[in-house]
Amino acid sequence: MSEIRRFKDIPEFKRESLEGEIITVNDVLDKEIIIYNFISQESFIFDSDFAIVQMAYPEKPDEKFTFTCGGGLILKYLKMAREKNRFPFITTIKKQTGKSGNEYYILE
């Protein structure tokens, strides 16, 4: 019988990752941050993509953190920044409420 592999070792299910302590997007809301990099991943749960973002605070630029964000607008901004070779950059993530009452994130 062939060796049985662990789920985490099956190539189709491996996820890319970025260096840094894992935090939540709510930890960085309304705070100035440096975004160094991101990975776009397909969600296994929702019919959409999400971003894994690598960041640091300007006062400690070498102390990296990562958080996930499913906001389509944030993902669009990050993809545009990558296309234009704009990493790293300083920004603030804000939560907005649309006219229909839906909340979403933006970069400022």
C-alpha positions in Angstrom: 0.0 0.0 0.0 1.3 3.5 -0.9 2.0 6.0 1.8 -1.0 8.1 2.9 -0.3 11.8 2.7 -1.4 14.5 5.0 -4.0 17.0 3.7 -1.5 19.9 4.1 1.0 18.1 1.9 -1.4 17.7 -1.1 -0.1 20.3 -3.7 -3.6 21.2 -4.9 -4.6 22.5 -1.4 -1.4 24.3 -0.5 -1.7 28.0 0.1 0.9 30.6 -0.4 1.8 32.6 2.7 3.7 35.7 3.6 6.0 36.4 6.5 4.5 38.1 9.6 2.4 37.7 12.7 -1.3 37.1 11.8 -3.7 39.9 12.8 -7.2 41.0 11.5 -8.1 43.8 9.2 -10.0 45.4 12.2 -6.7 45.6 14.0 -5.4 48.1 11.4 -8.6 50.1 10.6 -8.0 53.8 10.7 -4.3 53.4 11.4 -1.5 54.4 9.0 0.3 51.3 7.7 2.9 50.3 5.1 1.7 47.7 2.7 4.7 45.6 1.4 3.0 42.8 -0.5 -0.1 40.8 -1.0 -1.3 37.4 -2.3 -4.6 37.0 -4.1 -6.3 33.7 -3.2 -9.5 32.0 -4.3 -11.9 31.4 -1.4 -12.9 27.8 -0.6 -16.0 29.2 1.1 -17.3 32.1 -0.9 -17.5 32.7 -4.7 -14.8 35.4 -4.7 -11.1 36.1 -4.1 -9.5 37.6 -1.1 -6.2 39.2 -0.3 -3.5 38.1 2.2 -1.8 41.4 2.9 1.7 41.9 4.4 2.2 45.1 6.3 4.0 47.0 9.0 3.5 50.1 11.0 5.6 53.1 9.9 7.2 53.4 13.4 8.4 49.8 13.2 8.8 49.0 9.4 10.8 45.8 10.0 8.1 44.2 12.2 5.8 42.5 9.6 2.2 41.4 10.1 -0.4 39.8 7.7 -4.1 40.0 7.6 -6.8 38.8 5.2 -9.3 41.0 3.5 -12.2 39.9 1.3 -13.1 43.4 0.2 -13.3 43.5 -3.6 -12.3 47.2 -3.8 -9.2 46.6 -1.7 -8.2 43.7 -3.8 -8.7 45.8 -7.0 -6.5 48.6 -5.5 -3.7 46.1 -4.6 -3.7 44.5 -8.0 -3.5 48.0 -9.6 -0.6 48.9 -7.3 1.2 45.6 -8.3 0.7 46.3 -12.0 2.2 49.8 -11.6 5.1 48.5 -9.4 4.0 50.8 -6.4 4.9 48.5 -3.5 5.6 49.4 -0.7 3.3 52.3 0.0 1.7 54.0 3.1 -2.1 54.0 3.4 -4.9 53.8 5.9 -7.8 51.3 5.6 -11.2 52.8 6.3 -14.6 51.2 6.6 -17.3 52.9 4.7 -21.1 52.3 4.5 -22.8 52.5 1.1 -26.2 54.0 0.4 -27.7 50.5 0.6 -26.2 50.0 4.1 -23.5 47.6 3.0 -20.1 48.1 4.5 -16.9 48.0 2.5 -13.2 48.9 2.9 -11.2 51.5 1.1 -7.6 52.6 1.0 -6.8 56.3 1.7 
